């Protein structure tokens, strides 16, 4: 299943899947910043930043729903 489906179905795997997705986005962003800074378009970096912020919000909402 994909992460949104796990979240929608309130699966016990929703939290770990969300953390894994957020971690993957952060790792890709770091690799873009470190290894490909001069090659990557600024719009791509902005898009990755937006994705990371969205996943942080989703993680915060999942955390709030857990309580």
N, C-alpha and C positions, 0 to 999 in steps of 0.2 A: 504494500500500500504506500501511497505517497503521504508526505507529512500533513498536508491539509485534510486528507481523509482521516488520518489518525486523530487529528485535533477535533474534527467534526464528530467523530464517533466516540470521543472522550476515551480513547484507548490509553492503556497504561504506558504504551510506548510513545505517546505524543510528546512528553517532556524530553526523553532522551533523543528522539528524532529531531526535535526543534533545536536542542543544544548542538547536535551533530551538524545540522544544516547551518546554523549560525557560525559554528567553528570553521566549517568549510569555506564560507564566505569570507571570514576574517583571514584565513590562511591565503586564499586567492588574492585578497586585497594587499596583504603584506608582500606577497611575491611580486605583484604588479608594482608596488612602490619600491621594492628593493632591486629587483632584477631588470625590470622593464620600464623604469621611470621615464626615460627619454623617448620611448617608442609608443607608449600607450596614450591614447587621446584623453584629454581632460574630461570629456563627456563620459568615457568609460569609467573613469575613477569616480565621477559623480554618481553614476548609476550603481556602482558597487557600494558606495556610501549609503545611498538610499535603501538598497537591499539590506544592508547591515542594520540600519535604523529600524526598518520594518520588522526584521526578525527579532530585534531587541524588544520592540513593542509587543510582538506576539508572545515572546518569552515572559515578559512582565505580566501580560494578561493571563497566561497559563498559571503563573505563580500566584496571582491574586485569586484565581478560581480554585486553586488547591486548598486555600485556607478556609 
